[in-house]
């Protein structure tokens, strides 16, 4: 947790009560933990003290620049800043990281192929590799008039129609229901001899927002549709939701945050009447089948990095894994030609196109991509922006700090003080950002709070500055101004700041 093992920390009884008390109603229903079991009472007090938001903005907090604890990368800032290994990973595990990196970049090909360990692509797909969507392990972007939407996908699904379907969602057996023809995701590419499902079409309308002092900002509102559908129309009940690929850094540390500490920030009934609820995403761990806290994906639909990786293998590339063993990928019964295309399963290697060792290595790589160190965290302008960020209420959802589990299975993620600036809960973000698509317990207006670490390096790593779940925001100011619903108060506070203060808050975000 600290580079100074002798450091002593203390806490108020009120915060301990928060850690132990608020999640009970939520966790009791789903049998989730209501407190940390990995810490002694003394350590619990230390953790609660060190994670309490600061009220002193005269200087940077201790270890604030090392936002991923000892795992933080201090390598020079380049386009590869999101591709470094966690700084504290044991030497004997570095080979697994390199192997996982190679598999993350691997281009899959259609079956049959002479490269049998690399075939099985599709038959319908959006990308040929993980890196195709997560270029430089960074953030995806909307098509912007280009020939391909590789780093943005269109999820197609509907909500429950019957009481039986509602029960399936309530029990976390499914998150929603796929389109009967196009499945759960529109695939805009296909192997030779098969027609792709269709193309994403996006048009924008502009809205002008006037800020304090008279400055104006144009927000672009996207309207999504599909064109060139090869297998008939979408079902009338199907909703469409555009998603860009999120950055890959810090995932293992997010996985190591204790469920109880995330649940401690949940207030689904807004019992404290602050206008911020925060709802836990309850899902199933696909490996164990057990109820777990969702924390990965734009609507927190996956509990683990392994599940998130398997979901991408299946839906994006059409590659089967032990967690998603269907070699036909997202092909449906209505796509009969797709179902008879050859697959890439090699029985001598396993029962899936990407057998267990492949999924495990990609998962390990994804869990150990380092978060870069903050820049200029102690500068006066950054500290002023930090104070405005806190005072505007942004930390109600963008919770600054956590301490990871002491008993984490990966030593590199064990007992680290981290600064993701997220509560990893679902929040109603208002009509403006609503996609109308239910995903598990997340409604069509709710999104998981994304972590902010690395956000200031988006242009350096990914070559653009598009933000939010669909990349509609062209800069950080636009991203803030799209916040509505539970975040409307914080958005209004930002809009009411002077121009200099708004710029200071943006400088703070750019330091991540």
C-alpha positions as CSV (number, residue, x, y, z in Angstrom):
1,X,0.0,0.0,0.0
2,X,2.8,2.4,0.8
3,X,6.5,2.8,0.1
4,X,7.0,3.5,3.8
5,X,6.0,0.4,5.7
6,X,6.3,2.3,9.0
7,X,3.6,4.8,8.1
8,X,0.8,4.8,10.6
9,X,-2.8,5.6,9.7
10,X,-6.0,6.1,11.8
11,X,-9.7,6.4,11.0
12,X,-13.0,7.7,12.4
13,X,-15.6,5.3,13.7
14,X,-18.1,6.9,11.2
15,X,-16.2,5.8,8.2
16,X,-15.7,2.2,9.6
17,X,-19.5,2.2,10.0
18,X,-19.9,3.2,6.4
19,X,-17.6,0.4,5.3
20,X,-19.6,-2.2,7.3
21,X,-23.1,-0.9,7.2
22,X,-24.4,0.5,3.8
23,X,-23.9,-2.6,1.7
24,X,-25.9,-4.9,4.0
25,X,-29.2,-4.4,2.2
26,X,-27.6,-4.9,-1.2
27,X,-25.3,-7.7,-0.3
28,X,-27.8,-9.6,1.9
29,X,-30.1,-10.1,-1.1
30,X,-27.3,-11.5,-3.3
31,X,-25.1,-13.0,-0.6
32,X,-22.2,-10.6,-1.2
33,X,-19.7,-9.7,1.5
34,X,-20.6,-6.8,3.8
35,X,-17.1,-6.2,5.1
36,X,-13.5,-6.9,4.4
37,X,-12.2,-10.3,5.6
38,X,-8.6,-9.7,4.5
39,X,-7.6,-7.1,7.1
40,X,-7.1,-6.9,10.8
41,X,-9.0,-4.3,12.7
42,X,-5.9,-2.2,12.8
43,X,-5.4,-2.4,9.1
44,X,-9.0,-1.6,8.5
45,X,-8.6,1.6,10.3
46,X,-5.4,2.4,8.3
47,X,-7.2,1.7,5.0
48,X,-10.2,3.8,5.9
49,X,-8.0,6.7,6.9
50,X,-5.8,6.7,3.8
51,X,-8.8,6.4,1.4
52,X,-10.7,9.3,3.0
53,X,-10.9,12.1,0.4
54,X,-8.6,15.0,1.3
55,X,-9.6,18.5,2.2
56,X,-6.1,19.9,1.9
57,X,-5.3,21.1,-1.6
58,X,-2.2,23.0,-0.8
59,X,0.0,20.1,-1.8
60,X,-0.2,16.8,-3.5
61,X,-1.1,13.8,-1.2
62,X,1.5,11.3,-0.3
63,X,2.1,8.9,-3.2
64,X,-0.6,10.6,-5.3
65,X,1.5,10.6,-8.5
66,X,1.9,6.8,-8.1
67,X,-1.7,6.2,-8.9
68,X,-1.4,2.4,-9.2
69,X,0.8,2.0,-6.1
70,X,3.9,0.0,-6.6
71,X,2.5,-1.3,-9.9
72,X,2.7,2.2,-11.4
73,X,4.8,2.7,-14.6
74,X,7.3,5.5,-14.5
75,X,8.5,4.9,-18.0
76,X,8.7,8.0,-20.3
77,X,5.5,9.2,-21.8
78,X,5.1,7.8,-25.4
79,X,2.4,6.2,-27.5
80,X,3.3,3.0,-25.7
81,X,2.5,4.4,-22.3
82,X,-0.4,2.0,-21.8
83,X,1.5,-1.1,-22.9
84,X,4.1,-1.4,-20.1
85,X,4.1,-4.2,-17.6
86,X,3.2,-3.5,-13.9
87,X,6.4,-2.3,-12.3
88,X,6.2,-4.7,-9.3
89,X,5.4,-7.9,-11.1
90,X,7.6,-10.8,-10.1
91,X,10.4,-11.6,-12.6
92,X,9.2,-15.2,-13.1
93,X,5.8,-13.9,-14.3
94,X,7.2,-11.6,-17.0
95,X,7.3,-14.4,-19.6
96,X,3.5,-14.9,-19.2
97,X,3.0,-11.2,-19.8
98,X,5.0,-11.3,-23.0
99,X,3.2,-14.4,-24.2
100,X,-0.1,-12.8,-23.4
101,X,0.9,-9.7,-25.3
102,X,1.7,-11.8,-28.3
103,X,-1.7,-13.4,-28.2
104,X,-3.4,-10.0,-27.6
105,X,-1.8,-8.8,-30.9
106,X,-2.4,-12.1,-32.8
107,X,-4.3,-11.9,-36.0
108,X,-6.8,-14.7,-36.3
109,X,-7.6,-16.2,-39.7
110,X,-10.6,-18.1,-41.0
111,X,-10.8,-21.9,-40.9
112,X,-9.5,-24.1,-42.3
113,X,-5.9,-22.8,-42.4
114,X,-2.4,-24.1,-42.4
115,X,-1.8,-22.2,-39.2
116,X,-4.2,-24.3,-37.2
117,X,-3.5,-22.7,-33.9
118,X,-4.6,-19.3,-35.3
119,X,-7.8,-20.2,-37.2
120,X,-11.4,-20.0,-36.3
121,X,-12.1,-16.3,-37.0
122,X,-15.7,-15.5,-37.0
123,X,-17.5,-16.6,-39.1
124,X,-19.0,-13.2,-38.3
125,X,-16.7,-10.7,-36.5
126,X,-15.8,-7.1,-35.9
127,X,-12.0,-7.4,-35.6
128,X,-9.2,-9.9,-36.2
129,X,-7.3,-9.3,-33.0
130,X,-7.7,-7.7,-29.5
131,X,-5.3,-5.0,-30.5
132,X,-7.4,-4.0,-33.5
133,X,-9.9,-2.5,-31.1
134,X,-7.5,-1.5,-28.3
135,X,-4.8,0.1,-30.4
136,X,-1.7,0.6,-28.2
137,X,-3.9,-0.9,-25.4
138,X,-5.8,2.4,-25.5
139,X,-9.3,3.9,-26.1
140,X,-11.3,3.2,-29.2
141,X,-13.1,5.9,-31.2
142,X,-16.2,6.3,-33.4
143,X,-15.9,5.8,-37.1
144,X,-15.7,9.5,-38.0
145,X,-16.5,8.8,-41.6
146,X,-13.9,6.1,-42.1
147,X,-14.4,2.8,-43.9
148,X,-14.5,0.7,-40.7
149,X,-15.9,1.0,-37.1
150,X,-13.2,-1.4,-35.8
151,X,-12.9,0.1,-32.4
152,X,-16.6,0.8,-31.9
153,X,-19.3,-1.9,-31.9
154,X,-23.0,-1.9,-31.9
155,X,-24.7,-4.0,-29.2
156,X,-28.2,-5.2,-30.2
157,X,-30.5,-6.5,-27.5
158,X,-33.9,-6.2,-25.9
159,X,-35.3,-6.2,-22.4
160,X,-37.3,-9.0,-20.8
161,X,-40.8,-9.5,-22.1
162,X,-42.2,-12.1,-19.8
163,X,-42.1,-12.8,-16.0
164,X,-39.8,-15.8,-16.7
165,X,-37.3,-13.5,-18.6
166,X,-37.5,-10.9,-15.9
167,X,-36.7,-13.6,-13.3
168,X,-33.7,-14.7,-15.4
169,X,-32.3,-11.2,-15.3
170,X,-33.1,-10.8,-11.6
171,X,-31.2,-14.0,-10.9
172,X,-28.3,-12.8,-13.0
173,X,-28.6,-15.7,-15.4
174,X,-28.6,-13.4,-18.4
175,X,-28.1,-9.6,-18.8
176,X,-30.6,-9.2,-21.6
177,X,-31.9,-11.0,-24.7
178,X,-30.3,-10.9,-28.2
179,X,-31.9,-10.0,-31.4
180,X,-33.4,-13.2,-32.9
181,X,-31.5,-12.8,-36.2
182,X,-28.4,-10.7,-35.4
183,X,-27.6,-11.9,-31.9
184,X,-26.1,-9.6,-29.3
185,X,-23.8,-7.6,-31.5
186,X,-23.8,-6.4,-35.1
187,X,-20.8,-7.9,-36.9
188,X,-19.7,-5.7,-39.8
189,X,-17.1,-8.2,-41.1
190,X,-17.3,-11.9,-42.2
191,X,-15.1,-14.7,-43.5
192,X,-15.0,-15.3,-47.2
193,X,-18.2,-16.8,-48.6
194,X,-20.4,-15.2,-45.9
195,X,-22.1,-11.8,-45.9
196,X,-21.4,-9.5,-43.0
197,X,-24.5,-8.6,-41.0
198,X,-24.5,-4.9,-41.7
199,X,-22.8,-1.5,-41.1
200,X,-23.1,1.1,-38.3
201,X,-24.5,4.4,-39.5
202,X,-24.1,7.5,-37.3
203,X,-25.3,11.1,-37.8
204,X,-24.8,14.0,-35.5
205,X,-26.8,17.0,-34.5
206,X,-25.3,20.0,-32.8
207,X,-26.4,21.7,-29.6
208,X,-24.9,24.9,-28.3
209,X,-24.3,25.2,-24.5
210,X,-23.5,28.6,-23.0
211,X,-21.2,28.6,-19.9
212,X,-20.6,31.2,-17.3
213,X,-18.8,34.2,-18.8
214,X,-20.5,33.7,-22.1
215,X,-18.2,30.9,-23.5
216,X,-20.1,28.6,-25.8
217,X,-19.5,24.9,-26.5
218,X,-21.1,22.8,-29.2
219,X,-22.2,19.3,-28.2
220,X,-22.8,16.7,-30.9
221,X,-25.6,14.3,-30.3
222,X,-25.3,11.0,-32.2
223,X,-28.1,9.1,-33.8
224,X,-27.3,5.5,-34.6
225,X,-28.8,3.2,-37.1
226,X,-27.8,0.1,-39.2
227,X,-27.6,-0.1,-42.9
228,X,-27.0,-2.9,-45.5
229,X,-28.6,-5.5,-43.2
230,X,-27.9,-8.9,-44.9
231,X,-30.4,-11.1,-43.0
232,X,-33.5,-9.0,-42.8
233,X,-34.6,-6.3,-40.4
234,X,-33.9,-6.0,-36.7
235,X,-36.6,-7.1,-34.4
236,X,-38.9,-4.1,-33.4
237,X,-38.0,-4.7,-29.7
238,X,-34.3,-4.6,-30.3
239,X,-32.4,-1.6,-29.0
240,X,-29.0,-0.6,-30.3
241,X,-26.1,0.8,-28.2
242,X,-22.8,2.0,-29.5
243,X,-19.7,1.2,-27.4
244,X,-16.0,2.2,-28.1
245,X,-13.2,0.0,-26.7
246,X,-12.1,1.2,-23.2
247,X,-8.4,1.5,-22.3
248,X,-6.8,-1.6,-20.9
249,X,-4.7,-0.3,-18.0
250,X,-5.1,-1.1,-14.3
251,X,-7.7,-3.9,-14.8
252,X,-6.0,-6.3,-12.4
253,X,-6.0,-3.7,-9.7
254,X,-9.7,-3.0,-10.2
255,X,-10.3,-6.7,-9.9
256,X,-8.5,-6.6,-6.6
257,X,-10.7,-4.0,-5.0
258,X,-12.7,-5.8,-2.3
259,X,-16.4,-6.0,-3.2
260,X,-17.4,-4.6,0.2
261,X,-15.4,-1.4,-0.4
262,X,-17.2,-0.8,-3.7
263,X,-20.6,-1.6,-2.1
264,X,-19.9,0.8,0.7
265,X,-20.4,3.6,-1.8
266,X,-23.7,2.3,-3.1
267,X,-26.9,4.1,-2.1
268,X,-29.5,2.8,-4.5
269,X,-32.4,4.4,-2.6
270,X,-30.5,7.7,-2.0
271,X,-31.0,7.4,1.7
272,X,-28.6,10.3,2.3
273,X,-30.7,12.5,-0.1
274,X,-27.6,13.9,-1.9
275,X,-29.1,13.0,-5.3
276,X,-26.5,10.4,-6.0
277,X,-27.6,6.8,-5.7
278,X,-25.1,4.4,-7.2
279,X,-26.2,0.9,-7.8
280,X,-24.2,-2.3,-7.7
281,X,-24.2,-4.4,-10.9
282,X,-24.9,-8.0,-9.8
283,X,-23.7,-10.6,-12.3
284,X,-22.4,-14.2,-12.3
285,X,-18.7,-15.2,-12.5
286,X,-18.7,-17.4,-15.6
287,X,-16.0,-19.6,-14.2
288,X,-17.6,-20.4,-10.8
289,X,-21.3,-19.7,-11.6
290,X,-21.4,-17.7,-8.4
291,X,-23.0,-14.3,-7.9
292,X,-20.5,-11.6,-8.0
293,X,-20.1,-7.8,-8.3
294,X,-19.9,-6.6,-11.9
295,X,-17.1,-4.1,-12.4
296,X,-16.0,-4.4,-16.1
297,X,-17.6,-3.2,-19.2
298,X,-19.5,0.0,-19.8
299,X,-22.5,-1.3,-17.8
300,X,-20.4,-3.4,-15.4
301,X,-21.8,-6.6,-17.0
302,X,-18.7,-8.7,-16.2
303,X,-17.3,-9.7,-12.8
304,X,-13.8,-10.6,-13.9
305,X,-11.1,-9.7,-16.5
306,X,-11.3,-13.3,-17.7
307,X,-15.1,-12.9,-18.4
308,X,-14.5,-9.6,-20.1
309,X,-11.8,-11.1,-22.3
310,X,-13.9,-14.2,-23.2
311,X,-16.8,-11.9,-24.1
312,X,-14.6,-9.9,-26.4
313,X,-13.1,-13.1,-28.0
314,X,-16.6,-14.4,-28.7
315,X,-18.5,-11.3,-29.8
316,X,-15.8,-9.2,-31.4
317,X,-13.5,-11.9,-33.0
318,X,-15.8,-15.0,-33.1
319,X,-13.3,-17.1,-31.2
320,X,-14.5,-19.7,-28.6
321,X,-12.9,-20.0,-25.2
322,X,-13.7,-22.2,-22.1
323,X,-15.8,-19.3,-20.8
324,X,-17.7,-18.8,-24.1
325,X,-17.4,-22.2,-25.8
326,X,-19.6,-21.6,-28.9
327,X,-17.3,-21.8,-31.9
328,X,-19.9,-20.1,-34.1
329,X,-19.5,-16.9,-32.1
330,X,-22.5,-14.7,-32.3
331,X,-24.2,-16.6,-35.2
332,X,-27.9,-17.3,-34.6
333,X,-30.2,-20.0,-35.7
334,X,-31.6,-17.6,-38.3
335,X,-28.1,-17.3,-39.9
336,X,-28.0,-20.8,-41.2
337,X,-25.0,-20.4,-43.6
338,X,-23.0,-19.0,-40.7
339,X,-23.7,-22.1,-38.6
340,X,-22.3,-24.5,-41.2
341,X,-19.0,-22.7,-41.8
342,X,-15.9,-24.5,-40.6
343,X,-14.5,-23.7,-37.2
344,X,-11.0,-23.7,-35.8
345,X,-11.3,-26.2,-33.0
346,X,-8.3,-28.6,-32.9
347,X,-9.1,-31.5,-30.6
348,X,-5.4,-32.1,-30.0
349,X,-5.2,-28.6,-28.5
350,X,-8.5,-28.5,-26.7
351,X,-12.3,-28.2,-27.1
352,X,-12.2,-24.5,-28.1
353,X,-10.5,-22.3,-30.7
354,X,-8.7,-20.4,-27.9
355,X,-8.2,-23.1,-25.2
356,X,-7.8,-22.4,-21.5
357,X,-4.0,-21.5,-21.6
358,X,-4.7,-18.9,-24.3
359,X,-7.5,-17.3,-22.4
360,X,-5.4,-17.4,-19.2
361,X,-2.4,-15.7,-20.9
362,X,-4.5,-13.0,-22.4
363,X,-6.2,-12.4,-19.1
364,X,-2.9,-12.2,-17.3
365,X,-1.6,-9.7,-19.8
366,X,-4.8,-7.6,-19.5
367,X,-4.6,-7.7,-15.7
368,X,-1.0,-6.5,-15.6
369,X,-0.9,-3.6,-18.0
370,X,0.5,-0.8,-15.9
371,X,-1.1,2.6,-15.1
372,X,1.3,5.4,-15.9
373,X,2.4,7.8,-13.2
374,X,0.6,11.1,-12.9
375,X,2.2,14.2,-14.4
376,X,2.4,17.6,-12.6
377,X,0.4,16.3,-9.6
378,X,2.0,18.8,-7.3
379,X,1.8,21.8,-9.6
380,X,-0.3,24.7,-8.3
381,X,-2.6,24.7,-11.4
382,X,-3.2,21.0,-11.0
383,X,-4.0,21.4,-7.3
384,X,-6.4,24.2,-8.0
385,X,-8.2,22.0,-10.5
386,X,-8.3,19.2,-8.0
387,X,-9.9,21.4,-5.4
388,X,-12.6,22.5,-8.0
389,X,-13.2,18.9,-9.0
390,X,-13.8,17.9,-5.4
391,X,-15.9,20.9,-4.5
392,X,-18.0,20.5,-7.6
393,X,-19.1,17.1,-6.3
394,X,-17.4,15.0,-9.0
395,X,-16.0,12.6,-6.4
396,X,-19.5,11.5,-5.4
397,X,-19.1,9.1,-8.3
398,X,-15.4,9.4,-9.2
399,X,-14.2,8.1,-5.8
400,X,-10.5,8.9,-5.6
401,X,-8.9,6.0,-3.8
402,X,-9.1,2.4,-2.8
403,X,-6.7,-0.1,-1.2
404,X,-6.7,-3.5,-2.8
405,X,-7.0,-6.9,-1.1
406,X,-4.1,-8.0,1.0
407,X,-4.9,-11.6,0.1
408,X,-5.0,-11.0,-3.7
409,X,-3.9,-14.1,-5.6
410,X,-1.5,-11.9,-7.6
411,X,1.2,-10.3,-5.5
412,X,1.6,-7.4,-7.9
413,X,-2.0,-6.3,-7.0
414,X,-1.9,-7.1,-3.3
415,X,-2.4,-4.3,-0.7
416,X,-1.9,-1.3,-3.0
417,X,-3.1,2.2,-2.6
418,X,-4.6,3.0,-5.9
419,X,-6.3,6.2,-7.4
420,X,-8.8,5.1,-10.1
421,X,-11.3,7.9,-9.4
422,X,-14.3,5.7,-9.9
423,X,-16.8,4.0,-7.6
424,X,-17.4,1.2,-10.3
425,X,-21.2,1.6,-9.6
426,X,-24.1,2.2,-12.0
427,X,-25.5,5.7,-12.2
428,X,-28.4,7.3,-14.0
429,X,-26.7,9.7,-16.4
430,X,-29.8,11.3,-17.7
431,X,-31.7,11.4,-21.0
432,X,-28.7,12.8,-23.0
433,X,-26.5,9.7,-22.5
434,X,-29.3,7.1,-22.3
435,X,-29.1,4.3,-24.9
436,X,-32.4,2.6,-23.9
437,X,-30.7,-0.8,-23.5
438,X,-31.0,-2.8,-20.3
439,X,-27.9,-4.8,-19.4
440,X,-28.6,-6.9,-16.3
441,X,-29.6,-4.5,-13.5
442,X,-28.4,-1.5,-15.5
443,X,-31.3,0.4,-17.1
444,X,-31.2,2.2,-20.4
445,X,-30.1,5.3,-18.5
446,X,-27.4,3.8,-16.3
447,X,-23.7,3.5,-16.9
448,X,-20.8,2.4,-14.8
449,X,-18.5,5.2,-13.6
450,X,-15.3,4.7,-15.7
451,X,-11.9,5.2,-14.0
452,X,-10.1,8.3,-14.9
453,X,-6.5,7.1,-14.7
454,X,-4.7,7.6,-18.0
455,X,-7.4,9.9,-19.4
456,X,-4.9,12.7,-19.9
457,X,-2.8,10.5,-22.2
458,X,-5.6,9.6,-24.6
459,X,-4.3,11.7,-27.5
460,X,-0.7,10.5,-26.9
461,X,-1.6,6.8,-26.8
462,X,-4.7,6.6,-29.1
463,X,-4.2,9.6,-31.4
464,X,-7.5,11.2,-30.6
465,X,-9.5,12.8,-27.8
466,X,-12.9,11.2,-28.1
467,X,-14.6,10.3,-24.8
468,X,-17.6,8.7,-23.2
469,X,-19.1,5.3,-24.1
470,X,-19.5,6.1,-27.8
471,X,-16.9,8.7,-28.3
472,X,-19.4,11.5,-28.9
473,X,-17.4,14.0,-26.7
474,X,-14.5,15.5,-28.7
475,X,-12.7,16.7,-25.6
476,X,-12.9,16.6,-21.8
477,X,-15.1,19.7,-21.5
478,X,-17.7,18.2,-23.8
479,X,-17.5,14.9,-21.8
480,X,-18.3,16.8,-18.6
481,X,-21.2,18.8,-20.2
482,X,-22.9,15.5,-21.3
483,X,-23.2,14.5,-17.7
484,X,-26.9,14.5,-16.6
485,X,-29.1,12.7,-14.2
486,X,-27.3,12.0,-11.0
487,X,-24.3,14.0,-12.3
488,X,-26.4,17.1,-13.3
489,X,-25.5,19.0,-10.2
490,X,-21.8,18.4,-10.7
491,X,-22.1,19.4,-14.4
492,X,-23.9,22.6,-13.5
493,X,-21.2,23.4,-11.0
494,X,-18.6,23.1,-13.7
495,X,-20.7,25.2,-16.1
496,X,-20.9,27.9,-13.5
497,X,-17.2,28.2,-12.9
498,X,-15.2,31.0,-14.4
499,X,-13.3,30.2,-17.6
500,X,-10.0,30.1,-15.7
501,X,-11.4,27.7,-13.1
502,X,-12.9,25.5,-15.8
503,X,-9.4,25.4,-17.4
504,X,-7.8,24.5,-14.1
505,X,-10.2,21.6,-13.6
506,X,-9.4,20.3,-17.1
507,X,-5.7,20.6,-16.3
508,X,-6.3,18.4,-13.3
509,X,-7.9,15.8,-15.5
510,X,-5.1,16.0,-18.0
511,X,-2.6,15.2,-15.3
512,X,-3.9,11.6,-15.0
